[in-house]
């Protein structure tokens, strides 16, 4: 149980530390460079899906038993956290598709390596 909780914590840190660093870097860039908001949103979304794929691969590689069950749990936790964090500015498409990254990677890994 302790090992599973450690994997959950490492995966959460793998997600939230790069997001924090990227947001600080983009905030500094937006102060000096006047770009369109669409460019920043596109960069953030591409970066966020890239980090989620890496975190999903890490998460599924560390858990061998009940992989899909843990992917559903982590996706639900991620959904709730992102709903709480972005409560004032909800993008429904990203709110629903980002947790599904973990489920899809878990299903693909279960099919490839049962």
GUVEXNU-171314 format. One record per residue: residue in one letter; y negated, z negated, x negated of N, C-alpha, C, CB in turn. Coordinates in Angstrom, 3 decimals, always signed. Last residue first. Glycine has a CB too. Layout:
<rogus>
ROGU  type  n.c2  n.c3  n.c1  ca.c2  ca.c3  ca.c1  c.c2  c.c3  c.c1  cb.c2  cb.c3  cb.c1
ROGU  A  Y  Z  X  Y  Z  X  Y  Z  X  Y  Z  X
...
</rogus>
This chain:
<rogus>
ROGU  type  n.c2  n.c3  n.c1  ca.c2  ca.c3  ca.c1  c.c2  c.c3  c.c1  cb.c2  cb.c3  cb.c1
ROGU  X  +7.458  +20.851  +0.007  +7.871  +19.792  +0.952  +8.355  +18.537  +0.235  +8.977  +20.307  +1.873
ROGU  X  +5.166  +22.798  -0.950  +5.962  +21.791  -1.662  +6.365  +20.688  -0.699  +5.172  +21.201  -2.862
ROGU  X  +4.262  +24.532  +1.128  +4.604  +25.042  -0.195  +5.536  +24.093  -0.931  +3.343  +25.272  -1.016
ROGU  X  +3.890  +22.865  +3.335  +4.689  +24.085  +3.462  +5.155  +24.607  +2.113  +3.893  +25.159  +4.176
ROGU  X  +2.277  +20.915  +2.300  +3.564  +20.514  +2.878  +4.474  +21.718  +3.036  +3.361  +19.822  +4.238
ROGU  X  +0.057  +22.389  +1.570  +0.843  +21.749  +0.528  +2.214  +21.325  +1.047  +0.096  +20.544  -0.026
ROGU  X  -0.812  +23.159  +4.130  -0.433  +24.175  +3.155  +0.426  +23.571  +2.046  -1.683  +24.835  +2.559
ROGU  X  -1.396  +20.669  +5.277  -0.373  +21.532  +5.869  +0.107  +22.602  +4.890  -0.912  +22.193  +7.132
ROGU  X  -3.442  +19.803  +3.534  -2.207  +19.028  +3.680  -1.082  +19.859  +4.267  -2.449  +17.811  +4.551
ROGU  X  -5.364  +21.768  +4.014  -4.785  +21.645  +2.673  -3.489  +20.850  +2.720  -5.782  +20.976  +1.710
ROGU  X  -5.865  +21.208  +6.725  -5.347  +22.522  +6.323  -4.717  +22.458  +4.939  -6.469  +23.575  +6.341
ROGU  X  -6.875  +18.586  +6.544  -5.666  +18.864  +7.336  -5.044  +20.195  +6.924  -5.997  +18.880  +8.845
ROGU  X  -9.155  +18.914  +4.990  -8.074  +18.040  +4.532  -6.773  +18.337  +5.270  -8.459  +16.571  +4.723
ROGU  X  -10.640  +20.623  +6.628  -10.291  +21.053  +5.274  -9.123  +20.223  +4.755  -11.510  +20.929  +4.323
ROGU  X  -11.311  +19.296  +8.905  -10.140  +20.155  +8.967  -9.748  +20.712  +7.603  -10.390  +21.287  +9.925
ROGU  X  -13.719  +18.049  +8.284  -12.486  +17.247  +8.279  -11.219  +18.105  +8.318  -12.487  +16.297  +9.463
ROGU  X  -15.367  +20.464  +8.494  -15.188  +19.754  +7.222  -13.976  +18.820  +7.241  -16.442  +18.955  +6.893
ROGU  X  -15.463  +21.324  +11.172  -14.677  +22.071  +10.191  -14.455  +21.328  +8.882  -15.344  +23.368  +9.904
ROGU  X  -17.080  +19.525  +12.648  -15.678  +19.723  +13.007  -14.865  +20.405  +11.917  -15.589  +20.527  +14.265
ROGU  X  -19.522  +19.615  +11.371  -18.954  +18.308  +11.697  -17.470  +18.424  +12.038  -19.714  +17.673  +12.867
ROGU  X  -20.089  +22.295  +11.345  -19.726  +21.640  +10.090  -19.109  +20.267  +10.328  -20.948  +21.508  +9.193
ROGU  X  -20.572  +22.602  +14.124  -19.588  +23.433  +13.425  -19.134  +22.757  +12.136  -20.174  +24.825  +13.118
ROGU  X  -22.620  +20.786  +14.737  -21.293  +20.606  +15.319  -20.232  +21.403  +14.559  -21.303  +21.019  +16.788
ROGU  X  -24.809  +19.065  +13.097  -24.362  +20.448  +13.103  -22.895  +20.415  +13.513  -24.571  +21.150  +11.693
ROGU  X  -27.183  +16.690  +13.887  -25.774  +17.033  +13.998  -25.598  +18.553  +14.033  -25.161  +16.388  +15.256
ROGU  X  -29.170  +14.543  +13.011  -29.185  +15.980  +12.743  -27.744  +16.478  +12.723  -29.912  +16.301  +11.390
ROGU  X  -28.747  +11.889  +13.550  -29.974  +12.490  +14.025  -29.997  +13.997  +13.900  -31.119  +11.922  +13.294
ROGU  X  -26.258  +11.398  +12.338  -26.408  +11.198  +13.773  -27.668  +11.861  +14.325  -26.430  +9.720  +14.085
ROGU  X  -25.014  +11.596  +9.850  -25.840  +12.693  +10.346  -26.095  +12.588  +11.840  -25.186  +14.018  +10.034
ROGU  X  -23.505  +9.232  +9.545  -24.559  +9.552  +8.585  -25.520  +10.593  +9.150  -23.950  +10.057  +7.275
ROGU  X  -21.679  +9.303  +11.682  -22.627  +8.203  +11.562  -23.789  +8.537  +10.637  -21.920  +6.967  +11.063
ROGU  X  -20.293  +11.667  +11.089  -20.977  +11.530  +12.379  -22.018  +10.413  +12.320  -19.957  +11.250  +13.506
ROGU  X  -19.215  +11.030  +8.632  -20.229  +12.080  +8.686  -20.961  +12.082  +10.033  -19.586  +13.448  +8.435
ROGU  X  -17.455  +8.972  +9.480  -18.542  +8.694  +8.533  -19.615  +9.770  +8.576  -17.992  +8.574  +7.117
ROGU  X  -15.725  +10.383  +11.224  -16.537  +9.267  +11.717  -17.696  +8.957  +10.785  -15.676  +8.026  +11.895
ROGU  X  -14.623  +12.282  +9.436  -15.346  +12.708  +10.635  -16.253  +11.589  +11.145  -14.357  +13.135  +11.737
ROGU  X  -13.330  +10.607  +7.609  -14.433  +11.446  +7.155  -15.278  +11.935  +8.336  -13.896  +12.641  +6.356
ROGU  X  -11.396  +9.542  +9.322  -12.363  +8.643  +8.683  -13.579  +9.441  +8.216  -11.713  +7.890  +7.487
ROGU  X  -10.003  +11.905  +9.921  -10.652  +11.145  +10.998  -11.700  +10.193  +10.435  -9.608  +10.359  +11.810
ROGU  X  -9.073  +12.597  +7.390  -9.965  +13.515  +8.102  -10.700  +12.799  +9.229  -9.174  +14.705  +8.663
ROGU  X  -7.387  +10.429  +6.869  -8.583  +10.613  +6.048  -9.570  +11.563  +6.717  -8.202  +11.142  +4.664
ROGU  X  -5.453  +10.878  +8.896  -6.210  +9.621  +8.847  -7.495  +9.805  +8.052  -5.358  +8.493  +8.227
ROGU  X  -4.472  +13.418  +8.195  -5.099  +13.203  +9.506  -5.945  +11.934  +9.513  -4.028  +13.124  +10.605
ROGU  X  -3.425  +12.793  +5.662  -4.503  +13.787  +5.786  -5.223  +13.661  +7.128  -3.939  +15.211  +5.628
ROGU  X  -1.390  +11.019  +6.312  -2.551  +10.530  +5.562  -3.721  +11.515  +5.620  -2.165  +10.269  +4.105
ROGU  X  +0.297  +12.846  +7.637  -0.186  +11.652  +8.327  -1.436  +11.105  +7.626  +0.923  +10.569  +8.381
ROGU  X  +0.889  +14.598  +5.583  +0.111  +15.086  +6.729  -0.475  +13.914  +7.517  +0.993  +15.963  +7.652
ROGU  X  +2.396  +12.911  +3.861  +1.173  +13.569  +3.405  +0.298  +13.993  +4.576  +1.514  +14.779  +2.547
ROGU  X  +4.571  +11.116  +3.652  +3.724  +11.169  +4.854  +2.366  +11.792  +4.542  +3.530  +9.759  +5.439
ROGU  X  +4.532  +10.953  +0.125  +5.193  +10.633  +1.381  +4.182  +10.597  +2.520  +5.929  +9.291  +1.276
ROGU  X  +2.650  +11.597  -1.873  +3.864  +12.406  -1.726  +4.547  +12.172  -0.375  +4.842  +12.094  -2.862
ROGU  X  -0.580  +11.795  -2.997  +0.282  +11.239  -1.956  +1.480  +12.156  -1.735  -0.504  +11.042  -0.634
ROGU  X  -1.811  +13.349  -4.940  -1.482  +11.958  -5.252  -0.545  +11.329  -4.232  -2.742  +11.142  -5.341
ROGU  X  -2.280  +15.777  -3.758  -1.410  +15.743  -4.933  -0.997  +14.324  -5.287  -2.104  +16.387  -6.120
ROGU  X  -4.020  +15.253  -1.699  -2.652  +15.637  -1.355  -1.727  +15.639  -2.559  -2.644  +16.999  -0.713
ROGU  X  -6.325  +14.582  -3.188  -5.750  +13.644  -2.226  -4.296  +13.980  -1.923  -6.563  +13.643  -0.936
ROGU  X  -6.874  +16.926  -4.628  -6.596  +15.667  -5.323  -5.857  +14.698  -4.410  -7.898  +15.029  -5.825
ROGU  X  -7.358  +18.673  -2.496  -6.262  +18.947  -3.425  -5.880  +17.699  -4.214  -6.647  +20.075  -4.383
ROGU  X  -9.599  +17.397  -1.382  -8.376  +17.564  -0.605  -7.175  +17.850  -1.475  -8.544  +18.667  +0.394
ROGU  X  -11.450  +17.639  -3.459  -11.016  +16.304  -3.033  -9.734  +16.380  -2.211  -12.122  +15.615  -2.217
ROGU  X  -11.709  +20.450  -3.494  -11.227  +19.736  -4.680  -10.712  +18.354  -4.302  -12.344  +19.615  -5.732
ROGU  X  -12.727  +20.797  -0.903  -11.461  +21.430  -1.284  -10.875  +20.746  -2.507  -11.662  +22.932  -1.560
ROGU  X  -15.127  +19.367  -1.086  -14.092  +18.939  -0.148  -12.733  +19.565  -0.461  -14.502  +19.289  +1.269
ROGU  X  -16.522  +20.904  -2.957  -16.143  +19.532  -3.302  -15.055  +19.027  -2.358  -17.373  +18.599  -3.251
ROGU  X  -16.825  +23.237  -1.392  -16.155  +23.290  -2.684  -15.671  +21.903  -3.104  -17.094  +23.869  -3.749
ROGU  X  -18.349  +22.289  +0.737  -16.991  +22.769  +0.991  -16.184  +22.864  -0.307  -17.034  +24.138  +1.685
ROGU  X  -20.701  +21.625  -0.691  -19.950  +20.583  +0.019  -18.527  +21.031  +0.332  -20.667  +20.201  +1.312
ROGU  X  -21.592  +24.081  -1.702  -21.217  +23.010  -2.622  -20.367  +21.958  -1.926  -22.463  +22.362  -3.221
ROGU  X  -22.181  +25.345  +0.725  -21.182  +25.914  -0.187  -20.683  +24.859  -1.153  -21.764  +27.105  -0.961
ROGU  X  -24.189  +23.586  +1.696  -22.937  +23.787  +2.437  -21.836  +24.372  +1.557  -23.178  +24.703  +3.632
ROGU  X  -26.208  +23.778  -0.284  -25.587  +22.480  +0.027  -24.260  +22.667  +0.739  -26.523  +21.625  +0.891
ROGU  X  -26.868  +26.498  -0.154  -26.372  +25.909  -1.401  -25.646  +24.607  -1.121  -27.527  +25.669  -2.388
ROGU  X  -27.793  +26.637  +2.510  -26.640  +27.431  +2.080  -26.036  +26.866  +0.805  -27.042  +28.893  +1.866
ROGU  X  -30.014  +24.930  +2.409  -28.889  +24.632  +3.305  -27.637  +25.397  +2.900  -29.256  +24.967  +4.751
ROGU  X  -31.629  +26.318  +0.575  -31.141  +24.976  +0.271  -29.948  +24.602  +1.142  -32.256  +23.957  +0.456
ROGU  X  -32.085  +28.656  +2.049  -31.435  +28.729  +0.739  -30.864  +27.371  +0.366  -32.428  +29.210  -0.343
ROGU  X  -33.467  +27.700  +4.282  -32.162  +28.322  +4.457  -31.388  +28.390  +3.147  -32.320  +29.713  +5.037
ROGU  X  -35.940  +26.906  +3.340  -34.968  +25.884  +3.718  -33.569  +26.435  +3.909  -35.407  +25.208  +4.975
ROGU  X  -37.159  +28.640  +0.467  -36.916  +28.617  +1.895  -35.853  +27.552  +2.200  -36.471  +30.020  +2.405
ROGU  X  -38.794  +26.859  -2.167  -37.817  +27.794  -1.636  -37.751  +27.658  -0.129  -36.434  +27.562  -2.262
ROGU  X  -40.805  +26.023  -4.534  -40.938  +26.160  -3.090  -39.996  +27.258  -2.592  -42.406  +26.476  -2.699
ROGU  X  -40.062  +23.721  -6.977  -39.906  +25.114  -6.571  -39.965  +25.176  -5.042  -38.559  +25.720  -7.113
ROGU  X  -40.493  +20.963  -7.227  -41.151  +21.868  -8.153  -41.103  +23.330  -7.710  -40.527  +21.735  -9.504
ROGU  X  -39.093  +19.853  -5.105  -40.436  +19.355  -5.390  -41.194  +20.340  -6.273  -40.370  +17.974  -6.065
ROGU  X  -36.649  +21.025  -5.212  -37.511  +21.379  -4.080  -38.935  +20.870  -4.280  -36.936  +20.814  -2.780
ROGU  X  -35.607  +19.789  -7.495  -35.918  +21.220  -7.512  -36.846  +21.613  -6.369  -34.636  +22.037  -7.436
ROGU  X  -35.259  +17.180  -6.514  -36.189  +17.438  -7.617  -36.575  +18.902  -7.700  -35.581  +16.995  -8.934
ROGU  X  -33.354  +17.730  -4.554  -34.633  +17.138  -4.164  -35.676  +17.338  -5.263  -34.463  +15.637  -3.857
ROGU  X  -31.250  +18.697  -6.084  -31.935  +19.617  -5.173  -33.266  +19.047  -4.677  -31.037  +19.940  -3.983
ROGU  X  -30.601  +16.301  -7.428  -31.010  +17.488  -8.181  -31.769  +18.462  -7.284  -29.784  +18.182  -8.802
ROGU  X  -29.890  +14.656  -5.262  -30.996  +14.281  -6.148  -31.514  +15.480  -6.931  -30.553  +13.181  -7.113
ROGU  X  -27.731  +16.091  -4.230  -28.919  +15.907  -3.395  -30.120  +15.465  -4.230  -28.639  +14.879  -2.292
ROGU  X  -25.943  +15.933  -6.371  -26.470  +17.239  -5.959  -27.716  +17.081  -5.101  -25.405  +18.032  -5.193
ROGU  X  -25.406  +13.167  -6.390  -26.033  +13.813  -7.541  -26.638  +15.164  -7.169  -25.016  +13.992  -8.662
ROGU  X  -24.222  +12.902  -3.840  -25.428  +12.155  -4.177  -26.155  +12.793  -5.353  -25.081  +10.701  -4.497
ROGU  X  -21.992  +14.569  -4.087  -22.979  +14.826  -3.043  -24.295  +14.128  -3.364  -22.450  +14.364  -1.678
ROGU  X  -20.547  +13.325  -6.212  -21.189  +14.643  -6.414  -22.217  +14.990  -5.340  -20.131  +15.727  -6.450
ROGU  X  -19.947  +10.848  -4.742  -20.734  +10.844  -5.977  -21.328  +12.226  -6.267  -19.863  +10.391  -7.158
ROGU  X  -18.351  +11.526  -2.472  -19.716  +11.048  -2.294  -20.546  +11.001  -3.576  -19.681  +9.697  -1.693
ROGU  X  -15.806  +12.529  -3.378  -16.643  +13.263  -2.418  -18.101  +12.820  -2.512  -16.123  +13.057  -0.983
ROGU  X  -14.813  +10.684  -5.100  -14.854  +12.073  -5.544  -15.705  +12.922  -4.612  -13.442  +12.646  -5.631
ROGU  X  -14.814  +8.461  -3.440  -15.764  +8.520  -4.551  -15.905  +9.941  -5.082  -15.325  +7.581  -5.677
ROGU  X  -12.711  +9.222  -1.773  -14.050  +9.003  -1.202  -15.113  +9.051  -2.298  -14.112  +7.645  -0.458
ROGU  X  -10.652  +9.267  -3.656  -11.025  +10.499  -2.963  -12.419  +10.367  -2.348  -9.988  +10.840  -1.872
ROGU  X  -10.537  +6.586  -4.394  -10.857  +7.596  -5.395  -11.289  +8.908  -4.746  -9.658  +7.832  -6.305
ROGU  X  -9.776  +5.462  -1.887  -11.043  +5.104  -2.515  -11.458  +6.135  -3.552  -10.946  +3.730  -3.158
ROGU  X  -7.246  +6.627  -1.477  -8.309  +6.808  -0.487  -9.677  +6.535  -1.115  -8.083  +5.881  +0.728
ROGU  X  -5.925  +5.593  -3.732  -6.096  +7.045  -3.596  -7.200  +7.357  -2.584  -4.766  +7.714  -3.163
ROGU  X  -5.965  +2.878  -3.094  -6.648  +3.331  -4.298  -6.893  +4.842  -4.237  -5.826  +2.968  -5.551
ROGU  X  -4.323  +2.846  -0.875  -5.739  +2.512  -0.704  -6.556  +2.952  -1.911  -5.909  +1.007  -0.477
ROGU  X  -1.922  +3.469  -2.184  -2.463  +4.375  -1.165  -3.947  +4.106  -0.942  -1.690  +4.223  +0.161
ROGU  X  -1.545  +1.238  -3.830  -1.670  +2.560  -4.424  -2.297  +3.550  -3.440  -0.301  +3.064  -4.882
ROGU  X  -1.200  -0.765  -1.950  -2.342  -0.834  -2.843  -2.609  +0.524  -3.495  -2.114  -1.903  -3.913
ROGU  X  +1.196  +0.000  -0.825  +0.000  +0.000  +0.000  -1.258  +0.000  -0.868  +0.001  -1.210  +0.938
</rogus>
